[in-house]
Amino acid sequence: MKELLTYVAQNLVEHPEQVSVTEVEGDGETVLELRVAPEDMGKVIGRQGRIAKEIRVLMRSAAQRAGKRINVEIID
């Protein structure tokens, strides 16, 4: 899951080398913390949060196929 989120984020931003994803295990759920360069934050969030929402939908769908629960947080 971490690799998929990293791949998606790196293809959205102008500074892919500054993309980092941290995986935190919780109560039956895995939280993926996405960090990008400050100037790329708008590209990851999108207008009215549309891109961020779609990233979350994609990750939840992939996790569900694997029988896991995933939550994506975008950290500034």
VMD Tcl script that builds the backbone (N, CA, C; Angstrom):
set m [mol new atoms 228]
animate dup $m
set s [atomselect $m all]
$s set {name element resname resid chain x y z} {
  {N N MET 1 A 0.813 -1.185 0.000}
  {CA C MET 1 A 0.000 0.000 0.000}
  {C C MET 1 A 0.870 1.269 0.000}
  {N N LYS 2 A 1.906 1.230 0.789}
  {CA C LYS 2 A 2.811 2.376 0.894}
  {C C LYS 2 A 3.425 2.696 -0.466}
  {N N GLU 3 A 3.798 1.675 -1.214}
  {CA C GLU 3 A 4.417 1.867 -2.510}
  {C C GLU 3 A 3.441 2.493 -3.512}
  {N N LEU 4 A 2.173 2.071 -3.448}
  {CA C LEU 4 A 1.162 2.612 -4.351}
  {C C LEU 4 A 0.940 4.102 -4.085}
  {N N LEU 5 A 0.818 4.486 -2.827}
  {CA C LEU 5 A 0.629 5.888 -2.485}
  {C C LEU 5 A 1.843 6.721 -2.890}
  {N N THR 6 A 3.030 6.186 -2.682}
  {CA C THR 6 A 4.250 6.890 -3.082}
  {C C THR 6 A 4.272 7.102 -4.586}
  {N N TYR 7 A 3.929 6.084 -5.337}
  {CA C TYR 7 A 3.903 6.171 -6.798}
  {C C TYR 7 A 2.912 7.229 -7.274}
  {N N VAL 8 A 1.708 7.218 -6.731}
  {CA C VAL 8 A 0.674 8.172 -7.139}
  {C C VAL 8 A 1.122 9.596 -6.817}
  {N N ALA 9 A 1.615 9.808 -5.607}
  {CA C ALA 9 A 2.021 11.150 -5.184}
  {C C ALA 9 A 3.201 11.670 -6.011}
  {N N GLN 10 A 4.173 10.813 -6.287}
  {CA C GLN 10 A 5.335 11.245 -7.052}
  {C C GLN 10 A 4.971 11.663 -8.464}
  {N N ASN 11 A 3.910 11.085 -9.013}
  {CA C ASN 11 A 3.485 11.451 -10.358}
  {C C ASN 11 A 2.604 12.693 -10.395}
  {N N LEU 12 A 2.196 13.189 -9.241}
  {CA C LEU 12 A 1.382 14.401 -9.182}
  {C C LEU 12 A 2.204 15.663 -8.951}
  {N N VAL 13 A 3.342 15.538 -8.300}
  {CA C VAL 13 A 4.087 16.709 -7.831}
  {C C VAL 13 A 5.261 17.062 -8.751}
  {N N GLU 14 A 5.809 18.260 -8.528}
  {CA C GLU 14 A 6.976 18.696 -9.296}
  {C C GLU 14 A 8.287 18.271 -8.646}
  {N N HIS 15 A 8.265 17.969 -7.360}
  {CA C HIS 15 A 9.461 17.540 -6.626}
  {C C HIS 15 A 9.246 16.131 -6.061}
  {N N PRO 16 A 9.299 15.111 -6.921}
  {CA C PRO 16 A 9.012 13.746 -6.455}
  {C C PRO 16 A 10.016 13.224 -5.431}
  {N N GLU 17 A 11.221 13.790 -5.409}
  {CA C GLU 17 A 12.221 13.319 -4.449}
  {C C GLU 17 A 11.868 13.717 -3.018}
  {N N GLN 18 A 10.942 14.669 -2.843}
  {CA C GLN 18 A 10.553 15.113 -1.508}
  {C C GLN 18 A 9.286 14.436 -0.997}
  {N N VAL 19 A 8.778 13.471 -1.737}
  {CA C VAL 19 A 7.596 12.729 -1.299}
  {C C VAL 19 A 8.029 11.657 -0.310}
  {N N SER 20 A 7.348 11.620 0.832}
  {CA C SER 20 A 7.621 10.551 1.796}
  {C C SER 20 A 6.310 10.043 2.365}
  {N N VAL 21 A 6.252 8.745 2.585}
  {CA C VAL 21 A 5.065 8.110 3.143}
  {C C VAL 21 A 5.496 7.318 4.368}
  {N N THR 22 A 4.822 7.582 5.481}
  {CA C THR 22 A 5.092 6.880 6.730}
  {C C THR 22 A 3.884 6.011 7.056}
  {N N GLU 23 A 4.159 4.769 7.411}
  {CA C GLU 23 A 3.091 3.824 7.721}
  {C C GLU 23 A 2.986 3.670 9.238}
  {N N VAL 24 A 1.794 3.928 9.785}
  {CA C VAL 24 A 1.564 3.825 11.223}
  {C C VAL 24 A 0.434 2.823 11.449}
  {N N GLU 25 A 0.739 1.773 12.201}
  {CA C GLU 25 A -0.270 0.752 12.500}
  {C C GLU 25 A -1.135 1.218 13.665}
  {N N GLY 26 A -2.457 1.056 13.523}
  {CA C GLY 26 A -3.390 1.450 14.576}
  {C C GLY 26 A -4.286 0.294 14.952}
  {N N ASP 27 A -5.431 0.611 15.520}
  {CA C ASP 27 A -6.403 -0.403 15.951}
  {C C ASP 27 A -7.115 -0.995 14.744}
  {N N GLY 28 A -6.531 -2.019 14.164}
  {CA C GLY 28 A -7.123 -2.679 13.013}
  {C C GLY 28 A -7.101 -1.833 11.749}
  {N N GLU 29 A -6.375 -0.729 11.780}
  {CA C GLU 29 A -6.314 0.169 10.643}
  {C C GLU 29 A -4.885 0.670 10.471}
  {N N THR 30 A -4.477 0.838 9.238}
  {CA C THR 30 A -3.166 1.385 8.938}
  {C C THR 30 A -3.337 2.818 8.460}
  {N N VAL 31 A -2.574 3.730 9.059}
  {CA C VAL 31 A -2.613 5.129 8.652}
  {C C VAL 31 A -1.363 5.411 7.831}
  {N N LEU 32 A -1.560 5.930 6.623}
  {CA C LEU 32 A -0.448 6.323 5.771}
  {C C LEU 32 A -0.351 7.839 5.806}
  {N N GLU 33 A 0.783 8.345 6.284}
  {CA C GLU 33 A 1.004 9.783 6.378}
  {C C GLU 33 A 1.821 10.226 5.172}
  {N N LEU 34 A 1.235 11.084 4.354}
  {CA C LEU 34 A 1.871 11.565 3.130}
  {C C LEU 34 A 2.435 12.954 3.360}
  {N N ARG 35 A 3.717 13.119 3.044}
  {CA C ARG 35 A 4.365 14.426 3.140}
  {C C ARG 35 A 4.952 14.775 1.778}
  {N N VAL 36 A 4.704 16.024 1.355}
  {CA C VAL 36 A 5.249 16.526 0.091}
  {C C VAL 36 A 5.852 17.903 0.339}
  {N N ALA 37 A 6.576 18.418 -0.642}
  {CA C ALA 37 A 7.153 19.753 -0.543}
  {C C ALA 37 A 6.016 20.774 -0.393}
  {N N PRO 38 A 6.241 21.855 0.372}
  {CA C PRO 38 A 5.177 22.850 0.587}
  {C C PRO 38 A 4.581 23.418 -0.701}
  {N N GLU 39 A 5.412 23.620 -1.713}
  {CA C GLU 39 A 4.886 24.165 -2.962}
  {C C GLU 39 A 4.072 23.149 -3.762}
  {N N ASP 40 A 4.156 21.866 -3.412}
  {CA C ASP 40 A 3.387 20.819 -4.088}
  {C C ASP 40 A 2.099 20.457 -3.352}
  {N N MET 41 A 1.873 21.067 -2.195}
  {CA C MET 41 A 0.714 20.712 -1.380}
  {C C MET 41 A -0.596 20.920 -2.149}
  {N N GLY 42 A -0.700 22.004 -2.900}
  {CA C GLY 42 A -1.914 22.270 -3.664}
  {C C GLY 42 A -2.185 21.245 -4.742}
  {N N LYS 43 A -1.138 20.690 -5.305}
  {CA C LYS 43 A -1.306 19.680 -6.358}
  {C C LYS 43 A -1.819 18.363 -5.788}
  {N N VAL 44 A -1.460 18.071 -4.562}
  {CA C VAL 44 A -1.896 16.824 -3.933}
  {C C VAL 44 A -3.320 16.967 -3.385}
  {N N ILE 45 A -3.660 18.161 -2.913}
  {CA C ILE 45 A -4.992 18.377 -2.350}
  {C C ILE 45 A -6.005 18.677 -3.447}
  {N N GLY 46 A -5.658 19.538 -4.382}
  {CA C GLY 46 A -6.561 19.862 -5.478}
  {C C GLY 46 A -7.618 20.871 -5.077}
  {N N ARG 47 A -8.377 21.318 -6.057}
  {CA C ARG 47 A -9.454 22.275 -5.791}
  {C C ARG 47 A -10.539 21.611 -4.960}
  {N N GLN 48 A -10.885 22.274 -3.873}
  {CA C GLN 48 A -11.906 21.797 -2.936}
  {C C GLN 48 A -11.599 20.388 -2.432}
  {N N GLY 49 A -10.319 20.001 -2.442}
  {CA C GLY 49 A -9.910 18.706 -1.905}
  {C C GLY 49 A -10.253 17.514 -2.771}
  {N N ARG 50 A -10.535 17.755 -4.039}
  {CA C ARG 50 A -10.964 16.659 -4.918}
  {C C ARG 50 A -9.881 15.611 -5.142}
  {N N ILE 51 A -8.652 16.043 -5.374}
  {CA C ILE 51 A -7.582 15.070 -5.638}
  {C C ILE 51 A -7.287 14.267 -4.378}
  {N N ALA 52 A -7.248 14.944 -3.224}
  {CA C ALA 52 A -7.014 14.240 -1.959}
  {C C ALA 52 A -8.112 13.204 -1.720}
  {N N LYS 53 A -9.336 13.563 -2.014}
  {CA C LYS 53 A -10.458 12.633 -1.837}
  {C C LYS 53 A -10.301 11.414 -2.738}
  {N N GLU 54 A -9.930 11.647 -3.986}
  {CA C GLU 54 A -9.759 10.538 -4.923}
  {C C GLU 54 A -8.576 9.643 -4.552}
  {N N ILE 55 A -7.516 10.243 -4.024}
  {CA C ILE 55 A -6.384 9.435 -3.542}
  {C C ILE 55 A -6.862 8.517 -2.422}
  {N N ARG 56 A -7.655 9.064 -1.503}
  {CA C ARG 56 A -8.174 8.257 -0.391}
  {C C ARG 56 A -9.078 7.131 -0.889}
  {N N VAL 57 A -9.930 7.441 -1.877}
  {CA C VAL 57 A -10.817 6.418 -2.447}
  {C C VAL 57 A -10.000 5.307 -3.097}
  {N N LEU 58 A -8.992 5.684 -3.866}
  {CA C LEU 58 A -8.130 4.705 -4.523}
  {C C LEU 58 A -7.437 3.800 -3.507}
  {N N MET 59 A -6.888 4.407 -2.463}
  {CA C MET 59 A -6.159 3.629 -1.457}
  {C C MET 59 A -7.091 2.715 -0.672}
  {N N ARG 60 A -8.282 3.198 -0.332}
  {CA C ARG 60 A -9.234 2.353 0.397}
  {C C ARG 60 A -9.679 1.175 -0.457}
  {N N SER 61 A -9.872 1.428 -1.752}
  {CA C SER 61 A -10.273 0.367 -2.669}
  {C C SER 61 A -9.189 -0.705 -2.779}
  {N N ALA 62 A -7.936 -0.276 -2.922}
  {CA C ALA 62 A -6.827 -1.224 -3.015}
  {C C ALA 62 A -6.670 -1.992 -1.705}
  {N N ALA 63 A -6.859 -1.316 -0.588}
  {CA C ALA 63 A -6.721 -1.970 0.713}
  {C C ALA 63 A -7.840 -2.984 0.938}
  {N N GLN 64 A -9.029 -2.642 0.493}
  {CA C GLN 64 A -10.158 -3.539 0.666}
  {C C GLN 64 A -9.943 -4.843 -0.093}
  {N N ARG 65 A -9.349 -4.743 -1.271}
  {CA C ARG 65 A -9.036 -5.956 -2.044}
  {C C ARG 65 A -8.051 -6.848 -1.300}
  {N N ALA 66 A -7.153 -6.216 -0.527}
  {CA C ALA 66 A -6.151 -6.960 0.228}
  {C C ALA 66 A -6.668 -7.354 1.612}
  {N N GLY 67 A -7.909 -6.969 1.926}
  {CA C GLY 67 A -8.487 -7.312 3.221}
  {C C GLY 67 A -7.958 -6.461 4.362}
  {N N LYS 68 A -7.584 -5.240 4.070}
  {CA C LYS 68 A -7.042 -4.343 5.092}
  {C C LYS 68 A -7.876 -3.074 5.152}
  {N N ARG 69 A -7.607 -2.272 6.185}
  {CA C ARG 69 A -8.239 -0.955 6.312}
  {C C ARG 69 A -7.139 0.093 6.292}
  {N N ILE 70 A -7.327 1.095 5.451}
  {CA C ILE 70 A -6.306 2.134 5.247}
  {C C ILE 70 A -6.951 3.508 5.418}
  {N N ASN 71 A -6.212 4.419 6.005}
  {CA C ASN 71 A -6.595 5.817 6.067}
  {C C ASN 71 A -5.387 6.641 5.612}
  {N N VAL 72 A -5.600 7.645 4.763}
  {CA C VAL 72 A -4.529 8.475 4.245}
  {C C VAL 72 A -4.646 9.864 4.868}
  {N N GLU 73 A -3.553 10.326 5.462}
  {CA C GLU 73 A -3.491 11.673 6.008}
  {C C GLU 73 A -2.404 12.445 5.271}
  {N N ILE 74 A -2.732 13.651 4.865}
  {CA C ILE 74 A -1.767 14.508 4.188}
  {C C ILE 74 A -1.230 15.479 5.229}
  {N N ILE 75 A 0.051 15.364 5.527}
  {CA C ILE 75 A 0.692 16.154 6.574}
  {C C ILE 75 A 1.413 17.331 5.947}
  {N N ASP 76 A 1.207 18.527 6.532}
  {CA C ASP 76 A 1.911 19.699 6.010}
  {C C ASP 76 A 3.098 20.061 6.862}
}
mol reanalyze $m
mol bondsrecalc $m
mol representation Tube
mol addrep $m
